[in-house]
Amino acid sequence: MNGQEDELFGQLAALSVHDVDDWRKHKTRQRSHKVLARQRRLAGLGRTWSRYLEPALVGSLTLVYLAWALQQVYLLKV
């Protein structure tokens, strides 16, 4: 570090600390935990979607398209 950085860190160390009161700290913590719990719950839904529902939907649509294509081929031969 150079002298300028040492001076800056010294000035920063001299600043007083202004913390929030306990009530606000508690409310912020509660809100944060609520948001994190919601994200975990949504992550579980996303995992279910990508692991089970999306492949089932894509497979079903593929079968429907295949059935339609085979029907069109059959109608061309008739």
C-alpha positions in Angstrom: 0.0 0.0 0.0 1.1 3.5 -0.6 0.8 6.5 1.7 -2.4 7.7 0.1 -4.2 4.4 0.8 -2.9 4.4 4.4 -4.3 7.9 4.9 -7.7 6.9 3.4 -7.9 3.8 5.6 -7.1 5.9 8.6 -9.9 8.3 7.8 -12.3 5.4 7.3 -11.3 4.0 10.7 -12.1 7.3 12.3 -15.7 7.3 11.1 -18.3 6.6 13.7 -20.6 3.7 13.4 -24.3 4.3 13.0 -26.2 1.0 13.3 -30.0 0.5 13.0 -32.0 -0.1 16.1 -32.8 -3.7 17.2 -36.5 -3.5 16.1 -35.5 -2.6 12.5 -32.7 -5.2 12.5 -35.2 -7.9 13.6 -37.8 -6.8 11.0 -35.2 -6.8 8.2 -33.9 -10.2 9.2 -37.5 -11.6 9.2 -38.2 -10.2 5.8 -34.9 -11.6 4.4 -35.7 -15.1 5.8 -39.2 -14.9 4.2 -37.7 -14.0 0.8 -35.1 -16.8 1.1 -37.8 -19.3 2.0 -39.9 -18.3 -0.9 -36.9 -18.6 -3.3 -36.2 -22.1 -1.9 -39.8 -23.1 -2.4 -39.8 -21.8 -6.0 -36.5 -23.5 -6.7 -38.2 -26.8 -5.7 -41.0 -26.1 -8.2 -38.5 -25.3 -10.9 -36.7 -28.5 -10.2 -40.0 -30.4 -10.5 -40.8 -28.6 -13.7 -37.4 -29.3 -15.3 -37.1 -32.9 -14.1 -40.7 -34.2 -14.6 -43.2 -31.9 -16.2 -41.2 -30.4 -19.1 -40.0 -33.8 -20.4 -43.6 -35.1 -20.2 -44.9 -32.1 -22.0 -42.3 -32.3 -24.7 -42.7 -36.0 -25.1 -46.5 -35.6 -25.4 -46.3 -32.9 -28.0 -43.7 -35.0 -30.0 -46.1 -38.0 -30.0 -49.0 -35.8 -31.1 -46.9 -34.3 -34.0 -45.7 -37.8 -35.0 -49.3 -39.1 -35.0 -50.3 -36.1 -37.2 -47.4 -36.7 -39.6 -48.1 -40.4 -39.9 -51.8 -39.6 -40.6 -50.8 -37.2 -43.3 -48.6 -39.8 -44.9 -51.4 -42.4 -44.7 -53.8 -40.0 -46.3 -51.4 -39.4 -49.2 -51.2 -43.1 -50.0 -55.0 -43.6 -49.9 
